[in-house]
Amino acid sequence: MTMYIRRGTASATTGLVFLFTLAGCGPLNVDSSPDTFPVPEMAASELKGGQSVAVENHYREATVVRVAEIGAGVDGDLHQYTETAITLVEREFRRQGIYIRSGSKTVTLKISNVSYNYGWTVTYGLNLTAKLGNGETVIVTAENSSPATAYRAVDGAIMRAVTRLLVDQEFQEYINE
């Protein structure tokens, strides 16, 4: 018997692969991608262009943490998640005419407190901390659910956190001063 996987069954197939992974083949390592969900266009519209900002990662190397004990476990790399957030922030800065290079302003980003829940959907929650060059700290939280995959859930949570950071009053005041 020949088995065909149709486009409409891709999420069912992904779900089966996910279940087999949790059944004992080893932990599921959930990576993120800055190309899954773009930040809404108006999120950074209040930021002034023509200035330079350096955006840095709090984590200097891979920082893999267990985000769930389901089955064989679910792991995530906080360094990699933060790199995704940095890419999203830098894209929005460029869109507003802000140069990404060493300057008088620095922003150090850090993803932390990642949570994972699996039921009818996969849900990720997380914190995004921005340590500003003036010594202030901005912390935003975000959550995202996906009926498809853990990868889409974490990408959506990171995008939502970046969006909240870009519209945060204290963050905007620092970037615009």
Chimera marker file (.cmm) of the C-alpha trace (Angstrom):
<marker_set name="trace">
<marker id="1" x="0.000" y="0.000" z="0.000" r="1" g="1" b="0" radius="0.5"/>
<marker id="2" x="1.322" y="3.421" z="-0.957" r="1" g="1" b="0" radius="0.5"/>
<marker id="3" x="0.841" y="6.181" z="1.575" r="1" g="1" b="0" radius="0.5"/>
<marker id="4" x="0.556" y="9.788" z="0.469" r="1" g="1" b="0" radius="0.5"/>
<marker id="5" x="0.761" y="12.771" z="2.752" r="1" g="1" b="0" radius="0.5"/>
<marker id="6" x="-1.396" y="15.570" z="1.500" r="1" g="1" b="0" radius="0.5"/>
<marker id="7" x="-0.741" y="19.197" z="2.282" r="1" g="1" b="0" radius="0.5"/>
<marker id="8" x="-3.727" y="19.328" z="4.640" r="1" g="1" b="0" radius="0.5"/>
<marker id="9" x="-2.284" y="16.567" z="6.801" r="1" g="1" b="0" radius="0.5"/>
<marker id="10" x="1.058" y="18.255" z="7.409" r="1" g="1" b="0" radius="0.5"/>
<marker id="11" x="0.091" y="19.392" z="10.907" r="1" g="1" b="0" radius="0.5"/>
<marker id="12" x="-1.205" y="15.902" z="11.740" r="1" g="1" b="0" radius="0.5"/>
<marker id="13" x="2.104" y="14.453" z="10.554" r="1" g="1" b="0" radius="0.5"/>
<marker id="14" x="3.988" y="17.052" z="12.592" r="1" g="1" b="0" radius="0.5"/>
<marker id="15" x="1.890" y="16.092" z="15.598" r="1" g="1" b="0" radius="0.5"/>
<marker id="16" x="2.757" y="12.423" z="15.150" r="1" g="1" b="0" radius="0.5"/>
<marker id="17" x="6.446" y="13.210" z="14.835" r="1" g="1" b="0" radius="0.5"/>
<marker id="18" x="6.133" y="15.345" z="17.972" r="1" g="1" b="0" radius="0.5"/>
<marker id="19" x="4.460" y="12.509" z="19.896" r="1" g="1" b="0" radius="0.5"/>
<marker id="20" x="7.096" y="9.980" z="18.796" r="1" g="1" b="0" radius="0.5"/>
<marker id="21" x="9.810" y="12.413" z="19.886" r="1" g="1" b="0" radius="0.5"/>
<marker id="22" x="8.217" y="12.748" z="23.296" r="1" g="1" b="0" radius="0.5"/>
<marker id="23" x="7.824" y="8.974" z="23.559" r="1" g="1" b="0" radius="0.5"/>
<marker id="24" x="11.495" y="8.384" z="24.233" r="1" g="1" b="0" radius="0.5"/>
<marker id="25" x="13.671" y="9.273" z="21.262" r="1" g="1" b="0" radius="0.5"/>
<marker id="26" x="15.220" y="12.168" z="23.153" r="1" g="1" b="0" radius="0.5"/>
<marker id="27" x="14.210" y="15.709" z="24.023" r="1" g="1" b="0" radius="0.5"/>
<marker id="28" x="12.543" y="17.929" z="21.468" r="1" g="1" b="0" radius="0.5"/>
<marker id="29" x="14.829" y="20.891" z="20.741" r="1" g="1" b="0" radius="0.5"/>
<marker id="30" x="12.634" y="23.798" z="19.688" r="1" g="1" b="0" radius="0.5"/>
<marker id="31" x="14.518" y="26.380" z="17.627" r="1" g="1" b="0" radius="0.5"/>
<marker id="32" x="13.164" y="29.759" z="16.588" r="1" g="1" b="0" radius="0.5"/>
<marker id="33" x="13.329" y="31.736" z="13.355" r="1" g="1" b="0" radius="0.5"/>
<marker id="34" x="12.983" y="35.482" z="12.806" r="1" g="1" b="0" radius="0.5"/>
<marker id="35" x="11.383" y="34.755" z="9.412" r="1" g="1" b="0" radius="0.5"/>
<marker id="36" x="8.193" y="33.058" z="10.665" r="1" g="1" b="0" radius="0.5"/>
<marker id="37" x="6.233" y="36.110" z="11.820" r="1" g="1" b="0" radius="0.5"/>
<marker id="38" x="7.065" y="39.748" z="11.032" r="1" g="1" b="0" radius="0.5"/>
<marker id="39" x="6.596" y="42.474" z="13.616" r="1" g="1" b="0" radius="0.5"/>
<marker id="40" x="3.532" y="44.592" z="12.745" r="1" g="1" b="0" radius="0.5"/>
<marker id="41" x="4.621" y="47.542" z="10.597" r="1" g="1" b="0" radius="0.5"/>
<marker id="42" x="3.439" y="50.267" z="12.962" r="1" g="1" b="0" radius="0.5"/>
<marker id="43" x="5.135" y="48.839" z="16.083" r="1" g="1" b="0" radius="0.5"/>
<marker id="44" x="8.273" y="50.979" z="15.736" r="1" g="1" b="0" radius="0.5"/>
<marker id="45" x="6.635" y="53.993" z="14.103" r="1" g="1" b="0" radius="0.5"/>
<marker id="46" x="7.293" y="56.232" z="17.130" r="1" g="1" b="0" radius="0.5"/>
<marker id="47" x="11.066" y="55.715" z="16.974" r="1" g="1" b="0" radius="0.5"/>
<marker id="48" x="13.199" y="58.484" z="15.464" r="1" g="1" b="0" radius="0.5"/>
<marker id="49" x="15.653" y="57.613" z="12.723" r="1" g="1" b="0" radius="0.5"/>
<marker id="50" x="19.113" y="58.978" z="12.033" r="1" g="1" b="0" radius="0.5"/>
<marker id="51" x="20.797" y="57.633" z="15.154" r="1" g="1" b="0" radius="0.5"/>
<marker id="52" x="22.968" y="54.635" z="16.017" r="1" g="1" b="0" radius="0.5"/>
<marker id="53" x="22.058" y="51.868" z="18.452" r="1" g="1" b="0" radius="0.5"/>
<marker id="54" x="24.025" y="48.734" z="19.309" r="1" g="1" b="0" radius="0.5"/>
<marker id="55" x="21.867" y="45.704" z="20.089" r="1" g="1" b="0" radius="0.5"/>
<marker id="56" x="23.539" y="42.914" z="22.049" r="1" g="1" b="0" radius="0.5"/>
<marker id="57" x="22.700" y="39.439" z="23.329" r="1" g="1" b="0" radius="0.5"/>
<marker id="58" x="22.864" y="38.909" z="27.100" r="1" g="1" b="0" radius="0.5"/>
<marker id="59" x="23.925" y="35.298" z="26.488" r="1" g="1" b="0" radius="0.5"/>
<marker id="60" x="27.452" y="34.872" z="25.109" r="1" g="1" b="0" radius="0.5"/>
<marker id="61" x="26.950" y="31.241" z="24.024" r="1" g="1" b="0" radius="0.5"/>
<marker id="62" x="24.310" y="28.547" z="23.681" r="1" g="1" b="0" radius="0.5"/>
<marker id="63" x="22.195" y="28.367" z="26.843" r="1" g="1" b="0" radius="0.5"/>
<marker id="64" x="19.935" y="25.331" z="26.498" r="1" g="1" b="0" radius="0.5"/>
<marker id="65" x="17.241" y="24.994" z="29.159" r="1" g="1" b="0" radius="0.5"/>
<marker id="66" x="14.477" y="22.479" z="29.744" r="1" g="1" b="0" radius="0.5"/>
<marker id="67" x="11.157" y="24.243" z="29.170" r="1" g="1" b="0" radius="0.5"/>
<marker id="68" x="8.915" y="21.204" z="29.758" r="1" g="1" b="0" radius="0.5"/>
<marker id="69" x="9.206" y="17.751" z="31.286" r="1" g="1" b="0" radius="0.5"/>
<marker id="70" x="6.614" y="16.234" z="28.927" r="1" g="1" b="0" radius="0.5"/>
<marker id="71" x="7.784" y="12.847" z="27.586" r="1" g="1" b="0" radius="0.5"/>
<marker id="72" x="11.519" y="13.024" z="26.965" r="1" g="1" b="0" radius="0.5"/>
<marker id="73" x="11.395" y="16.787" z="27.534" r="1" g="1" b="0" radius="0.5"/>
<marker id="74" x="11.309" y="19.974" z="25.534" r="1" g="1" b="0" radius="0.5"/>
<marker id="75" x="14.445" y="22.110" z="25.348" r="1" g="1" b="0" radius="0.5"/>
<marker id="76" x="15.093" y="25.623" z="24.093" r="1" g="1" b="0" radius="0.5"/>
<marker id="77" x="18.253" y="27.684" z="23.605" r="1" g="1" b="0" radius="0.5"/>
<marker id="78" x="17.888" y="31.094" z="25.264" r="1" g="1" b="0" radius="0.5"/>
<marker id="79" x="20.835" y="32.471" z="23.273" r="1" g="1" b="0" radius="0.5"/>
<marker id="80" x="19.185" y="31.444" z="20.012" r="1" g="1" b="0" radius="0.5"/>
<marker id="81" x="15.750" y="32.772" z="21.087" r="1" g="1" b="0" radius="0.5"/>
<marker id="82" x="17.395" y="36.085" z="21.986" r="1" g="1" b="0" radius="0.5"/>
<marker id="83" x="19.148" y="36.198" z="18.590" r="1" g="1" b="0" radius="0.5"/>
<marker id="84" x="15.726" y="35.871" z="16.958" r="1" g="1" b="0" radius="0.5"/>
<marker id="85" x="14.479" y="38.816" z="19.037" r="1" g="1" b="0" radius="0.5"/>
<marker id="86" x="17.582" y="40.849" z="18.122" r="1" g="1" b="0" radius="0.5"/>
<marker id="87" x="17.016" y="40.222" z="14.416" r="1" g="1" b="0" radius="0.5"/>
<marker id="88" x="13.393" y="41.361" z="14.708" r="1" g="1" b="0" radius="0.5"/>
<marker id="89" x="14.368" y="44.522" z="16.636" r="1" g="1" b="0" radius="0.5"/>
<marker id="90" x="17.151" y="45.363" z="14.179" r="1" g="1" b="0" radius="0.5"/>
<marker id="91" x="14.801" y="44.954" z="11.204" r="1" g="1" b="0" radius="0.5"/>
<marker id="92" x="12.395" y="47.441" z="12.764" r="1" g="1" b="0" radius="0.5"/>
<marker id="93" x="15.211" y="49.846" z="13.616" r="1" g="1" b="0" radius="0.5"/>
<marker id="94" x="16.410" y="49.758" z="10.008" r="1" g="1" b="0" radius="0.5"/>
<marker id="95" x="12.857" y="50.337" z="8.768" r="1" g="1" b="0" radius="0.5"/>
<marker id="96" x="12.806" y="53.520" z="10.887" r="1" g="1" b="0" radius="0.5"/>
<marker id="97" x="16.242" y="54.682" z="9.680" r="1" g="1" b="0" radius="0.5"/>
<marker id="98" x="18.103" y="53.745" z="12.869" r="1" g="1" b="0" radius="0.5"/>
<marker id="99" x="21.653" y="52.530" z="12.252" r="1" g="1" b="0" radius="0.5"/>
<marker id="100" x="22.732" y="49.259" z="13.845" r="1" g="1" b="0" radius="0.5"/>
<marker id="101" x="26.261" y="49.836" z="15.077" r="1" g="1" b="0" radius="0.5"/>
<marker id="102" x="28.157" y="50.945" z="18.104" r="1" g="1" b="0" radius="0.5"/>
<marker id="103" x="26.980" y="54.304" z="19.218" r="1" g="1" b="0" radius="0.5"/>
<marker id="104" x="26.092" y="56.155" z="22.318" r="1" g="1" b="0" radius="0.5"/>
<marker id="105" x="23.048" y="53.922" z="22.838" r="1" g="1" b="0" radius="0.5"/>
<marker id="106" x="23.057" y="50.231" z="23.659" r="1" g="1" b="0" radius="0.5"/>
<marker id="107" x="20.280" y="47.730" z="24.222" r="1" g="1" b="0" radius="0.5"/>
<marker id="108" x="21.064" y="44.294" z="25.659" r="1" g="1" b="0" radius="0.5"/>
<marker id="109" x="18.275" y="41.787" z="25.117" r="1" g="1" b="0" radius="0.5"/>
<marker id="110" x="17.557" y="38.635" z="27.120" r="1" g="1" b="0" radius="0.5"/>
<marker id="111" x="14.818" y="36.020" z="26.717" r="1" g="1" b="0" radius="0.5"/>
<marker id="112" x="14.017" y="34.234" z="30.000" r="1" g="1" b="0" radius="0.5"/>
<marker id="113" x="11.309" y="32.433" z="31.949" r="1" g="1" b="0" radius="0.5"/>
<marker id="114" x="10.238" y="30.361" z="28.967" r="1" g="1" b="0" radius="0.5"/>
<marker id="115" x="7.160" y="28.254" z="29.642" r="1" g="1" b="0" radius="0.5"/>
<marker id="116" x="5.604" y="25.547" z="27.514" r="1" g="1" b="0" radius="0.5"/>
<marker id="117" x="2.172" y="23.946" z="27.585" r="1" g="1" b="0" radius="0.5"/>
<marker id="118" x="0.835" y="21.264" z="25.269" r="1" g="1" b="0" radius="0.5"/>
<marker id="119" x="-2.836" y="20.405" z="24.931" r="1" g="1" b="0" radius="0.5"/>
<marker id="120" x="-5.117" y="21.125" z="22.016" r="1" g="1" b="0" radius="0.5"/>
<marker id="121" x="-2.555" y="23.738" z="21.078" r="1" g="1" b="0" radius="0.5"/>
<marker id="122" x="1.093" y="24.346" z="21.870" r="1" g="1" b="0" radius="0.5"/>
<marker id="123" x="1.604" y="27.466" z="23.989" r="1" g="1" b="0" radius="0.5"/>
<marker id="124" x="4.836" y="29.281" z="24.752" r="1" g="1" b="0" radius="0.5"/>
<marker id="125" x="5.207" y="32.118" z="27.231" r="1" g="1" b="0" radius="0.5"/>
<marker id="126" x="8.354" y="34.125" z="27.862" r="1" g="1" b="0" radius="0.5"/>
<marker id="127" x="9.900" y="37.332" z="29.152" r="1" g="1" b="0" radius="0.5"/>
<marker id="128" x="11.965" y="39.710" z="27.048" r="1" g="1" b="0" radius="0.5"/>
<marker id="129" x="14.252" y="41.954" z="29.076" r="1" g="1" b="0" radius="0.5"/>
<marker id="130" x="15.922" y="45.011" z="27.543" r="1" g="1" b="0" radius="0.5"/>
<marker id="131" x="18.765" y="46.474" z="29.567" r="1" g="1" b="0" radius="0.5"/>
<marker id="132" x="19.151" y="50.013" z="28.289" r="1" g="1" b="0" radius="0.5"/>
<marker id="133" x="22.435" y="51.896" z="28.143" r="1" g="1" b="0" radius="0.5"/>
<marker id="134" x="21.126" y="54.439" z="30.661" r="1" g="1" b="0" radius="0.5"/>
<marker id="135" x="20.888" y="51.732" z="33.346" r="1" g="1" b="0" radius="0.5"/>
<marker id="136" x="17.129" y="51.265" z="33.112" r="1" g="1" b="0" radius="0.5"/>
<marker id="137" x="15.519" y="47.894" z="32.417" r="1" g="1" b="0" radius="0.5"/>
<marker id="138" x="12.339" y="47.164" z="30.495" r="1" g="1" b="0" radius="0.5"/>
<marker id="139" x="10.674" y="43.752" z="30.858" r="1" g="1" b="0" radius="0.5"/>
<marker id="140" x="7.785" y="42.629" z="28.668" r="1" g="1" b="0" radius="0.5"/>
<marker id="141" x="5.956" y="39.317" z="28.677" r="1" g="1" b="0" radius="0.5"/>
<marker id="142" x="4.286" y="37.526" z="25.818" r="1" g="1" b="0" radius="0.5"/>
<marker id="143" x="2.471" y="34.315" z="25.084" r="1" g="1" b="0" radius="0.5"/>
<marker id="144" x="1.472" y="32.624" z="21.865" r="1" g="1" b="0" radius="0.5"/>
<marker id="145" x="-0.449" y="29.473" z="21.013" r="1" g="1" b="0" radius="0.5"/>
<marker id="146" x="-0.263" y="27.443" z="17.838" r="1" g="1" b="0" radius="0.5"/>
<marker id="147" x="-2.426" y="24.539" z="16.762" r="1" g="1" b="0" radius="0.5"/>
<marker id="148" x="0.382" y="23.455" z="14.420" r="1" g="1" b="0" radius="0.5"/>
<marker id="149" x="3.861" y="23.283" z="15.998" r="1" g="1" b="0" radius="0.5"/>
<marker id="150" x="5.990" y="24.286" z="18.950" r="1" g="1" b="0" radius="0.5"/>
<marker id="151" x="8.227" y="26.168" z="16.518" r="1" g="1" b="0" radius="0.5"/>
<marker id="152" x="5.401" y="28.470" z="15.433" r="1" g="1" b="0" radius="0.5"/>
<marker id="153" x="4.312" y="28.922" z="19.043" r="1" g="1" b="0" radius="0.5"/>
<marker id="154" x="7.748" y="30.108" z="20.197" r="1" g="1" b="0" radius="0.5"/>
<marker id="155" x="8.240" y="32.297" z="17.099" r="1" g="1" b="0" radius="0.5"/>
<marker id="156" x="4.905" y="33.981" z="17.749" r="1" g="1" b="0" radius="0.5"/>
<marker id="157" x="5.731" y="34.554" z="21.417" r="1" g="1" b="0" radius="0.5"/>
<marker id="158" x="9.070" y="36.163" z="20.510" r="1" g="1" b="0" radius="0.5"/>
<marker id="159" x="7.438" y="38.367" z="17.852" r="1" g="1" b="0" radius="0.5"/>
<marker id="160" x="4.748" y="39.477" z="20.340" r="1" g="1" b="0" radius="0.5"/>
<marker id="161" x="7.399" y="40.268" z="22.964" r="1" g="1" b="0" radius="0.5"/>
<marker id="162" x="9.415" y="42.343" z="20.481" r="1" g="1" b="0" radius="0.5"/>
<marker id="163" x="6.258" y="44.195" z="19.448" r="1" g="1" b="0" radius="0.5"/>
<marker id="164" x="5.474" y="45.009" z="23.091" r="1" g="1" b="0" radius="0.5"/>
<marker id="165" x="9.044" y="46.198" z="23.633" r="1" g="1" b="0" radius="0.5"/>
<marker id="166" x="8.952" y="48.499" z="20.606" r="1" g="1" b="0" radius="0.5"/>
<marker id="167" x="5.753" y="50.199" z="21.805" r="1" g="1" b="0" radius="0.5"/>
<marker id="168" x="6.871" y="50.436" z="25.434" r="1" g="1" b="0" radius="0.5"/>
<marker id="169" x="6.979" y="54.097" z="26.535" r="1" g="1" b="0" radius="0.5"/>
<marker id="170" x="10.238" y="53.820" z="28.499" r="1" g="1" b="0" radius="0.5"/>
<marker id="171" x="11.967" y="51.994" z="25.622" r="1" g="1" b="0" radius="0.5"/>
<marker id="172" x="10.787" y="54.609" z="23.111" r="1" g="1" b="0" radius="0.5"/>
<marker id="173" x="11.949" y="57.488" z="25.319" r="1" g="1" b="0" radius="0.5"/>
<marker id="174" x="15.431" y="55.963" z="25.613" r="1" g="1" b="0" radius="0.5"/>
<marker id="175" x="15.773" y="55.340" z="21.872" r="1" g="1" b="0" radius="0.5"/>
<marker id="176" x="14.422" y="58.798" z="20.985" r="1" g="1" b="0" radius="0.5"/>
<marker id="177" x="16.418" y="60.891" z="23.498" r="1" g="1" b="0" radius="0.5"/>
<link id1="1" id2="2" r="1" g="1" b="0" radius="0.2"/>
<link id1="2" id2="3" r="1" g="1" b="0" radius="0.2"/>
<link id1="3" id2="4" r="1" g="1" b="0" radius="0.2"/>
<link id1="4" id2="5" r="1" g="1" b="0" radius="0.2"/>
<link id1="5" id2="6" r="1" g="1" b="0" radius="0.2"/>
<link id1="6" id2="7" r="1" g="1" b="0" radius="0.2"/>
<link id1="7" id2="8" r="1" g="1" b="0" radius="0.2"/>
<link id1="8" id2="9" r="1" g="1" b="0" radius="0.2"/>
<link id1="9" id2="10" r="1" g="1" b="0" radius="0.2"/>
<link id1="10" id2="11" r="1" g="1" b="0" radius="0.2"/>
<link id1="11" id2="12" r="1" g="1" b="0" radius="0.2"/>
<link id1="12" id2="13" r="1" g="1" b="0" radius="0.2"/>
<link id1="13" id2="14" r="1" g="1" b="0" radius="0.2"/>
<link id1="14" id2="15" r="1" g="1" b="0" radius="0.2"/>
<link id1="15" id2="16" r="1" g="1" b="0" radius="0.2"/>
<link id1="16" id2="17" r="1" g="1" b="0" radius="0.2"/>
<link id1="17" id2="18" r="1" g="1" b="0" radius="0.2"/>
<link id1="18" id2="19" r="1" g="1" b="0" radius="0.2"/>
<link id1="19" id2="20" r="1" g="1" b="0" radius="0.2"/>
<link id1="20" id2="21" r="1" g="1" b="0" radius="0.2"/>
<link id1="21" id2="22" r="1" g="1" b="0" radius="0.2"/>
<link id1="22" id2="23" r="1" g="1" b="0" radius="0.2"/>
<link id1="23" id2="24" r="1" g="1" b="0" radius="0.2"/>
<link id1="24" id2="25" r="1" g="1" b="0" radius="0.2"/>
<link id1="25" id2="26" r="1" g="1" b="0" radius="0.2"/>
<link id1="26" id2="27" r="1" g="1" b="0" radius="0.2"/>
<link id1="27" id2="28" r="1" g="1" b="0" radius="0.2"/>
<link id1="28" id2="29" r="1" g="1" b="0" radius="0.2"/>
<link id1="29" id2="30" r="1" g="1" b="0" radius="0.2"/>
<link id1="30" id2="31" r="1" g="1" b="0" radius="0.2"/>
<link id1="31" id2="32" r="1" g="1" b="0" radius="0.2"/>
<link id1="32" id2="33" r="1" g="1" b="0" radius="0.2"/>
<link id1="33" id2="34" r="1" g="1" b="0" radius="0.2"/>
<link id1="34" id2="35" r="1" g="1" b="0" radius="0.2"/>
<link id1="35" id2="36" r="1" g="1" b="0" radius="0.2"/>
<link id1="36" id2="37" r="1" g="1" b="0" radius="0.2"/>
<link id1="37" id2="38" r="1" g="1" b="0" radius="0.2"/>
<link id1="38" id2="39" r="1" g="1" b="0" radius="0.2"/>
<link id1="39" id2="40" r="1" g="1" b="0" radius="0.2"/>
<link id1="40" id2="41" r="1" g="1" b="0" radius="0.2"/>
<link id1="41" id2="42" r="1" g="1" b="0" radius="0.2"/>
<link id1="42" id2="43" r="1" g="1" b="0" radius="0.2"/>
<link id1="43" id2="44" r="1" g="1" b="0" radius="0.2"/>
<link id1="44" id2="45" r="1" g="1" b="0" radius="0.2"/>
<link id1="45" id2="46" r="1" g="1" b="0" radius="0.2"/>
<link id1="46" id2="47" r="1" g="1" b="0" radius="0.2"/>
<link id1="47" id2="48" r="1" g="1" b="0" radius="0.2"/>
<link id1="48" id2="49" r="1" g="1" b="0" radius="0.2"/>
<link id1="49" id2="50" r="1" g="1" b="0" radius="0.2"/>
<link id1="50" id2="51" r="1" g="1" b="0" radius="0.2"/>
<link id1="51" id2="52" r="1" g="1" b="0" radius="0.2"/>
<link id1="52" id2="53" r="1" g="1" b="0" radius="0.2"/>
<link id1="53" id2="54" r="1" g="1" b="0" radius="0.2"/>
<link id1="54" id2="55" r="1" g="1" b="0" radius="0.2"/>
<link id1="55" id2="56" r="1" g="1" b="0" radius="0.2"/>
<link id1="56" id2="57" r="1" g="1" b="0" radius="0.2"/>
<link id1="57" id2="58" r="1" g="1" b="0" radius="0.2"/>
<link id1="58" id2="59" r="1" g="1" b="0" radius="0.2"/>
<link id1="59" id2="60" r="1" g="1" b="0" radius="0.2"/>
<link id1="60" id2="61" r="1" g="1" b="0" radius="0.2"/>
<link id1="61" id2="62" r="1" g="1" b="0" radius="0.2"/>
<link id1="62" id2="63" r="1" g="1" b="0" radius="0.2"/>
<link id1="63" id2="64" r="1" g="1" b="0" radius="0.2"/>
<link id1="64" id2="65" r="1" g="1" b="0" radius="0.2"/>
<link id1="65" id2="66" r="1" g="1" b="0" radius="0.2"/>
<link id1="66" id2="67" r="1" g="1" b="0" radius="0.2"/>
<link id1="67" id2="68" r="1" g="1" b="0" radius="0.2"/>
<link id1="68" id2="69" r="1" g="1" b="0" radius="0.2"/>
<link id1="69" id2="70" r="1" g="1" b="0" radius="0.2"/>
<link id1="70" id2="71" r="1" g="1" b="0" radius="0.2"/>
<link id1="71" id2="72" r="1" g="1" b="0" radius="0.2"/>
<link id1="72" id2="73" r="1" g="1" b="0" radius="0.2"/>
<link id1="73" id2="74" r="1" g="1" b="0" radius="0.2"/>
<link id1="74" id2="75" r="1" g="1" b="0" radius="0.2"/>
<link id1="75" id2="76" r="1" g="1" b="0" radius="0.2"/>
<link id1="76" id2="77" r="1" g="1" b="0" radius="0.2"/>
<link id1="77" id2="78" r="1" g="1" b="0" radius="0.2"/>
<link id1="78" id2="79" r="1" g="1" b="0" radius="0.2"/>
<link id1="79" id2="80" r="1" g="1" b="0" radius="0.2"/>
<link id1="80" id2="81" r="1" g="1" b="0" radius="0.2"/>
<link id1="81" id2="82" r="1" g="1" b="0" radius="0.2"/>
<link id1="82" id2="83" r="1" g="1" b="0" radius="0.2"/>
<link id1="83" id2="84" r="1" g="1" b="0" radius="0.2"/>
<link id1="84" id2="85" r="1" g="1" b="0" radius="0.2"/>
<link id1="85" id2="86" r="1" g="1" b="0" radius="0.2"/>
<link id1="86" id2="87" r="1" g="1" b="0" radius="0.2"/>
<link id1="87" id2="88" r="1" g="1" b="0" radius="0.2"/>
<link id1="88" id2="89" r="1" g="1" b="0" radius="0.2"/>
<link id1="89" id2="90" r="1" g="1" b="0" radius="0.2"/>
<link id1="90" id2="91" r="1" g="1" b="0" radius="0.2"/>
<link id1="91" id2="92" r="1" g="1" b="0" radius="0.2"/>
<link id1="92" id2="93" r="1" g="1" b="0" radius="0.2"/>
<link id1="93" id2="94" r="1" g="1" b="0" radius="0.2"/>
<link id1="94" id2="95" r="1" g="1" b="0" radius="0.2"/>
<link id1="95" id2="96" r="1" g="1" b="0" radius="0.2"/>
<link id1="96" id2="97" r="1" g="1" b="0" radius="0.2"/>
<link id1="97" id2="98" r="1" g="1" b="0" radius="0.2"/>
<link id1="98" id2="99" r="1" g="1" b="0" radius="0.2"/>
<link id1="99" id2="100" r="1" g="1" b="0" radius="0.2"/>
<link id1="100" id2="101" r="1" g="1" b="0" radius="0.2"/>
<link id1="101" id2="102" r="1" g="1" b="0" radius="0.2"/>
<link id1="102" id2="103" r="1" g="1" b="0" radius="0.2"/>
<link id1="103" id2="104" r="1" g="1" b="0" radius="0.2"/>
<link id1="104" id2="105" r="1" g="1" b="0" radius="0.2"/>
<link id1="105" id2="106" r="1" g="1" b="0" radius="0.2"/>
<link id1="106" id2="107" r="1" g="1" b="0" radius="0.2"/>
<link id1="107" id2="108" r="1" g="1" b="0" radius="0.2"/>
<link id1="108" id2="109" r="1" g="1" b="0" radius="0.2"/>
<link id1="109" id2="110" r="1" g="1" b="0" radius="0.2"/>
<link id1="110" id2="111" r="1" g="1" b="0" radius="0.2"/>
<link id1="111" id2="112" r="1" g="1" b="0" radius="0.2"/>
<link id1="112" id2="113" r="1" g="1" b="0" radius="0.2"/>
<link id1="113" id2="114" r="1" g="1" b="0" radius="0.2"/>
<link id1="114" id2="115" r="1" g="1" b="0" radius="0.2"/>
<link id1="115" id2="116" r="1" g="1" b="0" radius="0.2"/>
<link id1="116" id2="117" r="1" g="1" b="0" radius="0.2"/>
<link id1="117" id2="118" r="1" g="1" b="0" radius="0.2"/>
<link id1="118" id2="119" r="1" g="1" b="0" radius="0.2"/>
<link id1="119" id2="120" r="1" g="1" b="0" radius="0.2"/>
<link id1="120" id2="121" r="1" g="1" b="0" radius="0.2"/>
<link id1="121" id2="122" r="1" g="1" b="0" radius="0.2"/>
<link id1="122" id2="123" r="1" g="1" b="0" radius="0.2"/>
<link id1="123" id2="124" r="1" g="1" b="0" radius="0.2"/>
<link id1="124" id2="125" r="1" g="1" b="0" radius="0.2"/>
<link id1="125" id2="126" r="1" g="1" b="0" radius="0.2"/>
<link id1="126" id2="127" r="1" g="1" b="0" radius="0.2"/>
<link id1="127" id2="128" r="1" g="1" b="0" radius="0.2"/>
<link id1="128" id2="129" r="1" g="1" b="0" radius="0.2"/>
<link id1="129" id2="130" r="1" g="1" b="0" radius="0.2"/>
<link id1="130" id2="131" r="1" g="1" b="0" radius="0.2"/>
<link id1="131" id2="132" r="1" g="1" b="0" radius="0.2"/>
<link id1="132" id2="133" r="1" g="1" b="0" radius="0.2"/>
<link id1="133" id2="134" r="1" g="1" b="0" radius="0.2"/>
<link id1="134" id2="135" r="1" g="1" b="0" radius="0.2"/>
<link id1="135" id2="136" r="1" g="1" b="0" radius="0.2"/>
<link id1="136" id2="137" r="1" g="1" b="0" radius="0.2"/>
<link id1="137" id2="138" r="1" g="1" b="0" radius="0.2"/>
<link id1="138" id2="139" r="1" g="1" b="0" radius="0.2"/>
<link id1="139" id2="140" r="1" g="1" b="0" radius="0.2"/>
<link id1="140" id2="141" r="1" g="1" b="0" radius="0.2"/>
<link id1="141" id2="142" r="1" g="1" b="0" radius="0.2"/>
<link id1="142" id2="143" r="1" g="1" b="0" radius="0.2"/>
<link id1="143" id2="144" r="1" g="1" b="0" radius="0.2"/>
<link id1="144" id2="145" r="1" g="1" b="0" radius="0.2"/>
<link id1="145" id2="146" r="1" g="1" b="0" radius="0.2"/>
<link id1="146" id2="147" r="1" g="1" b="0" radius="0.2"/>
<link id1="147" id2="148" r="1" g="1" b="0" radius="0.2"/>
<link id1="148" id2="149" r="1" g="1" b="0" radius="0.2"/>
<link id1="149" id2="150" r="1" g="1" b="0" radius="0.2"/>
<link id1="150" id2="151" r="1" g="1" b="0" radius="0.2"/>
<link id1="151" id2="152" r="1" g="1" b="0" radius="0.2"/>
<link id1="152" id2="153" r="1" g="1" b="0" radius="0.2"/>
<link id1="153" id2="154" r="1" g="1" b="0" radius="0.2"/>
<link id1="154" id2="155" r="1" g="1" b="0" radius="0.2"/>
<link id1="155" id2="156" r="1" g="1" b="0" radius="0.2"/>
<link id1="156" id2="157" r="1" g="1" b="0" radius="0.2"/>
<link id1="157" id2="158" r="1" g="1" b="0" radius="0.2"/>
<link id1="158" id2="159" r="1" g="1" b="0" radius="0.2"/>
<link id1="159" id2="160" r="1" g="1" b="0" radius="0.2"/>
<link id1="160" id2="161" r="1" g="1" b="0" radius="0.2"/>
<link id1="161" id2="162" r="1" g="1" b="0" radius="0.2"/>
<link id1="162" id2="163" r="1" g="1" b="0" radius="0.2"/>
<link id1="163" id2="164" r="1" g="1" b="0" radius="0.2"/>
<link id1="164" id2="165" r="1" g="1" b="0" radius="0.2"/>
<link id1="165" id2="166" r="1" g="1" b="0" radius="0.2"/>
<link id1="166" id2="167" r="1" g="1" b="0" radius="0.2"/>
<link id1="167" id2="168" r="1" g="1" b="0" radius="0.2"/>
<link id1="168" id2="169" r="1" g="1" b="0" radius="0.2"/>
<link id1="169" id2="170" r="1" g="1" b="0" radius="0.2"/>
<link id1="170" id2="171" r="1" g="1" b="0" radius="0.2"/>
<link id1="171" id2="172" r="1" g="1" b="0" radius="0.2"/>
<link id1="172" id2="173" r="1" g="1" b="0" radius="0.2"/>
<link id1="173" id2="174" r="1" g="1" b="0" radius="0.2"/>
<link id1="174" id2="175" r="1" g="1" b="0" radius="0.2"/>
<link id1="175" id2="176" r="1" g="1" b="0" radius="0.2"/>
<link id1="176" id2="177" r="1" g="1" b="0" radius="0.2"/>
</marker_set>
